[in-house]
Every structure is written in structure tokens, then in C-alpha cells.
Amino acid sequence: EDQVTQSPEALRLQEGESSSLNCSYTVSGLRGLFWYRQDPGKGPEFLFTLYSAGEEKEKERLKATLTKKESFLHITAPKPEDSATYLCAVQAYSYSGAGSYQLTFGKGTKLSVIP
Amino acid sequence: GAVVSQHPSRVICKSGTSVKIECRSLDFQATTMFWYRQFPKQSLMLMATSNEGSKATYEQGVEKDKFLINHASLTLSTLTVTSAHPEDSSFYICSAPSGENTGELFFGEGSRLTVL
């Protein structure tokens, strides 16, 4: 069974204080690891997809990295507008057809950036 | 980019009534859509896979007769919560594949259901 564990559950940072969010996963065969941002009362917003260990992707103050067991979302000099819940999800090769798009989500890390 | 739209964003209903939530792909066709449910501080849990022109595929433990899914066109899937009860109160989110074979899903804005 695919599993995704995110830590910490919640994180409070001062504006400009860099940090990292962790996503540990177990999956039968990783097709992709996804990071999403979710604002309160909204659906998830796509950030990154990582496909293989060693891959890195960046977008503004965010950088996602991937190893064979975990992924990190690094936040550099965060701003209050970065406050949100960050979700990690994995997609496995074990499914076919429409099922290949199925995602297993973690519970998320709620990030609060204080001015 | 592609957008998935959900309606309504919030709905309050009385216990025993039925509620329909719509999910539309606005500028692309989606033969498959996914319905998720999210409780506070919990993961998004896949409820069912909606297939255009055929029956939906439900995840284990999801009642087919409680959560009716219809995917009548390539741009619209609906989720009807029948005979709703307070325990059905939740955040329901739909999604559709981007179609670029990247595995990426586009998510709707979500629908907050409150059953009194």
C-alpha cells in the first residue's frame, strides 16, 4: 500500500526565515511525486512534479528535491503570502489506464509565515 | 492553462435531502475525472473515478448509492450526495488529468457541504 507522511504537521516561520518541509513516501513503483499548495477552503494548486531521484525543480522561493525515499520542499526567505498548506502526493506505476492518475496524498504541512 | 471549475463552492442542506455538485473542465476535454473528499487536517481521500459514458469506479468503503456520479459529457461530471446526513459534511474536490501524459491533475476549487 502506498503511503505518504509529511512533517512537520505545522510550521511557523518569521518572514525571511528559510526552512524545509519533508515528505517521506513508500510506493511500489514511483511514477511521479507531486507538490501542491492548498489555501483554506480552496482546491489544491499544482506546484511541482518530480519523477526520479536527484531531480530538482524551482519556482520563485520554492525548490523541490527528490530522493528514493523522500522529497523536500525548501522555502527560501518566505513571505506572508507563502502561508498555506503544502501537500505532497505520489503516483504509482502499479495502476493502469485512468488509475495511473490516482494520487496518494499526505496530510500536508500547514505553513504560517509571520511578518 | 487548463481550469477545472466546481459549483457550488458552499452548500448547506437539511438532513435527508440530496445535493448535486458539478465539476467542469473549462478549456479541455476530460474523459476521466476524480472525486476526492477532505476532512479537516486530513489527506484528500479518493472517493471515485468518473468515466465519461460509463459507470464510475468507486473506492473501497464508498457507498455507490449514497454518492451518485454521472459523467454525461467530456467536460462535466456531477456528484450527487443522496439522503445527506451530518456525517456527510465535508469538503469535496474534483480533479481532471491535464492530458499531457505527465500524471498531473488539475483540481477544482472544492465544494464545502454542510448538512444540518
Chai-1 contact restraints between the chains, C-beta under 6 A:
chainA,res_idxA,chainB,res_idxB,connection_type,confidence,min_distance_angstrom,max_distance_angstrom,comment,restraint_id
A,R31,B,G103,contact,1.0,0.0,6.0,A-B,restraint_1
A,G32,B,G103,contact,1.0,0.0,6.0,A-B,restraint_2
A,K42,B,E109,contact,1.0,0.0,6.0,A-B,restraint_3
A,G43,B,I93,contact,1.0,0.0,6.0,A-B,restraint_4
A,G43,B,F107,contact,1.0,0.0,6.0,A-B,restraint_5
A,G43,B,G108,contact,1.0,0.0,6.0,A-B,restraint_6
A,G43,B,E109,contact,1.0,0.0,6.0,A-B,restraint_7
A,G43,B,G110,contact,1.0,0.0,6.0,A-B,restraint_8
A,P44,B,F107,contact,1.0,0.0,6.0,A-B,restraint_9
A,T49,B,E104,contact,1.0,0.0,6.0,A-B,restraint_10
A,Q91,B,G103,contact,1.0,0.0,6.0,A-B,restraint_11
A,A98,B,T32,contact,1.0,0.0,6.0,A-B,restraint_12
A,A98,B,T49,contact,1.0,0.0,6.0,A-B,restraint_13
A,Y101,B,P97,contact,1.0,0.0,6.0,A-B,restraint_14
A,F105,B,S43,contact,1.0,0.0,6.0,A-B,restraint_15
A,F105,B,L44,contact,1.0,0.0,6.0,A-B,restraint_16
A,K107,B,S43,contact,1.0,0.0,6.0,A-B,restraint_17
